[in-house]
């Protein structure tokens, strides 16, 4: 079967569009975090934004490697979420939910279709991206839980806090409001995430 005649071809286009949209939604989330003074949170989200860019790039690469000399248009019909509001906490929850949906429902289905249609490299791409989307789900879930519970900068036990701007470190139950060394605000403190 030729790629351009397959369901996998359409799934690649849907995946490309979905990753581009996720990237933009996460840029909105990153912007909201930055505007609220959560500089390090914004930097973590920005890393996911770059991951989504690269996922889109890989889907686009497979589309461009099809038998067609130039891909003029791929008609796709798919639902894409517009659930986010201008609320960082709620958007972290929604991002976790969306990443879980990709990792457990959408991309496994697309990987299975690619295998059935005889495209093992594309199936492997989906399987690798599932692993990353699972990590994104865990990250967004953890950030949501910490923000919701008020434990983002406050812990039950002493932990090592580090300023992402200057590298200053201190061990305490709560992160400083202002870095003693460079005077960066609390939002520049690196967040404590489970490994």
VMD Tcl script that draws the C-alpha trace (Angstrom):
set ca {
  {0.00 0.00 0.00}
  {1.24 3.49 -0.81}
  {1.41 5.88 2.13}
  {-0.66 8.55 0.36}
  {-3.52 6.03 -0.09}
  {-3.54 4.91 3.54}
  {-5.37 5.86 6.71}
  {-1.91 6.31 8.24}
  {-1.33 9.26 5.88}
  {-4.45 10.97 7.22}
  {-3.45 10.08 10.79}
  {-0.05 11.72 10.24}
  {-1.80 14.91 9.10}
  {-4.18 14.78 12.07}
  {-1.22 14.22 14.41}
  {0.72 17.08 12.85}
  {-2.25 19.43 13.30}
  {-2.82 18.22 16.85}
  {0.80 18.72 17.88}
  {0.85 22.21 16.33}
  {-2.28 23.11 18.28}
  {-0.93 21.61 21.51}
  {2.24 23.64 21.04}
  {0.24 26.85 20.73}
  {-2.03 26.03 23.69}
  {1.07 25.35 25.81}
  {2.59 28.63 24.65}
  {-0.54 30.31 26.05}
  {0.00 28.39 29.30}
  {3.67 29.37 29.36}
  {2.69 33.00 28.79}
  {0.18 32.84 31.68}
  {2.78 31.37 34.02}
  {5.31 34.03 33.06}
  {2.75 36.85 33.47}
  {1.98 35.56 36.98}
  {5.67 35.65 37.92}
  {6.24 31.88 37.75}
  {9.37 32.10 35.64}
  {10.68 28.57 36.28}
  {7.22 27.05 35.73}
  {7.13 28.89 32.40}
  {10.54 27.44 31.51}
  {9.33 23.89 32.24}
  {6.28 24.43 30.05}
  {8.48 25.94 27.34}
  {10.44 22.67 27.21}
  {7.19 20.82 26.51}
  {6.38 23.41 23.82}
  {9.66 22.52 22.11}
  {8.89 18.80 22.44}
  {5.53 19.35 20.73}
  {7.28 21.29 17.94}
  {9.56 18.32 17.34}
  {6.66 15.86 17.37}
  {4.96 17.97 14.69}
  {8.23 18.11 12.76}
  {8.52 14.32 12.74}
  {4.93 13.83 11.56}
  {5.51 16.46 8.86}
  {8.71 14.69 7.79}
  {6.87 11.42 7.18}
  {4.16 13.26 5.22}
  {6.84 14.87 3.05}
  {8.48 11.50 2.43}
  {5.32 10.15 0.78}
  {5.22 9.24 -2.89}
  {3.80 12.61 -3.89}
  {6.24 15.15 -5.35}
  {4.46 17.96 -3.54}
  {1.70 17.62 -0.99}
  {-0.88 20.23 -1.93}
  {-3.54 19.45 0.63}
  {-4.62 16.68 2.97}
  {-8.28 16.87 3.91}
  {-8.75 15.82 7.52}
  {-11.69 15.86 9.85}
  {-10.81 15.73 13.52}
  {-11.84 17.26 16.79}
  {-9.38 19.47 18.58}
  {-9.89 20.81 22.13}
  {-10.64 24.43 22.93}
  {-11.13 23.87 26.66}
  {-8.48 26.22 28.03}
  {-9.42 29.45 29.71}
  {-7.04 32.15 30.93}
  {-6.42 30.26 34.18}
  {-3.00 28.66 34.74}
  {-4.14 26.13 37.35}
  {-7.08 24.87 35.27}
  {-4.96 24.80 32.12}
  {-2.37 22.58 33.82}
  {-5.18 20.12 34.62}
  {-6.49 20.25 31.05}
  {-2.99 19.81 29.59}
  {-2.50 16.68 31.72}
  {-5.85 15.36 30.54}
  {-5.06 16.03 26.86}
  {-1.62 14.41 27.09}
  {-3.15 11.33 28.70}
  {-5.69 11.08 25.88}
  {-2.92 11.16 23.27}
  {-0.84 8.60 25.17}
  {-3.59 6.11 25.96}
  {-6.18 6.45 23.18}
  {-5.23 8.44 20.09}
  {-1.61 7.51 19.37}
  {-1.95 3.80 20.29}
  {-4.78 3.59 17.75}
  {-2.68 5.38 15.12}
  {0.31 3.09 15.85}
  {-1.88 0.00 15.43}
  {-3.21 1.31 12.11}
  {0.31 2.03 10.85}
  {1.38 -1.53 11.77}
  {-1.66 -3.05 10.05}
  {-1.04 -1.01 6.91}
  {2.63 -1.99 6.74}
  {4.38 1.16 7.99}
  {6.58 -0.08 10.87}
  {8.71 3.10 11.04}
  {5.62 5.24 11.48}
  {4.23 2.81 14.07}
  {7.55 3.10 15.94}
  {7.33 6.91 15.78}
  {3.92 6.80 17.43}
  {5.13 4.36 20.08}
  {8.09 6.61 20.91}
  {5.89 9.68 21.10}
  {3.47 7.81 23.40}
  {6.35 7.49 25.89}
  {6.98 11.25 25.78}
  {3.28 12.16 26.02}
  {3.07 9.92 29.11}
  {5.93 11.97 30.66}
  {4.12 15.20 29.71}
  {0.97 13.90 31.41}
  {2.94 13.16 34.59}
  {4.63 16.57 34.53}
  {1.42 18.54 34.03}
  {-0.39 16.42 36.65}
  {2.38 17.03 39.19}
  {2.49 20.76 38.50}
  {-1.30 20.97 38.79}
  {-1.32 19.07 42.10}
  {1.47 21.19 43.58}
  {-0.15 24.45 42.53}
  {-3.59 23.38 43.72}
  {-2.32 22.14 47.11}
  {0.00 25.10 47.68}
  {3.09 22.87 47.79}
  {4.88 24.30 44.79}
  {7.17 26.41 47.00}
  {6.37 24.87 50.37}
  {7.11 21.30 51.52}
  {6.46 19.27 54.68}
  {10.15 18.41 55.05}
  {13.25 20.45 54.35}
  {14.37 20.30 50.72}
  {17.10 21.96 48.69}
  {15.79 24.98 46.77}
  {17.84 26.40 43.92}
  {17.57 29.70 42.08}
  {17.39 29.03 38.34}
  {18.83 32.49 37.66}
  {22.03 32.51 39.71}
  {22.38 29.01 41.18}
  {22.03 30.01 44.85}
  {20.90 27.06 47.00}
  {19.34 26.80 50.44}
  {17.74 23.95 52.39}
  {14.41 24.81 53.99}
  {10.73 23.80 54.09}
  {9.79 26.85 52.05}
  {11.44 28.66 49.15}
  {12.49 32.28 49.67}
  {10.30 35.13 48.40}
  {13.36 36.82 46.93}
  {16.71 35.20 46.19}
  {19.26 36.36 48.76}
  {21.94 36.48 46.06}
  {20.43 37.86 42.85}
  {17.10 39.20 44.19}
  {15.05 37.14 41.70}
  {11.45 36.60 42.79}
  {10.21 33.24 44.11}
  {8.99 32.26 40.64}
  {12.64 31.77 39.64}
  {13.11 28.99 42.20}
  {13.50 25.60 40.54}
  {10.51 23.40 41.31}
  {10.92 20.10 43.13}
  {9.55 17.32 40.93}
  {9.56 13.57 41.55}
  {12.09 11.70 39.43}
}
mol new
graphics top color blue
foreach p $ca { graphics top sphere $p radius 0.5 }
foreach p [lrange $ca 0 end-1] q [lrange $ca 1 end] { graphics top cylinder $p $q radius 0.2 }
display resetview
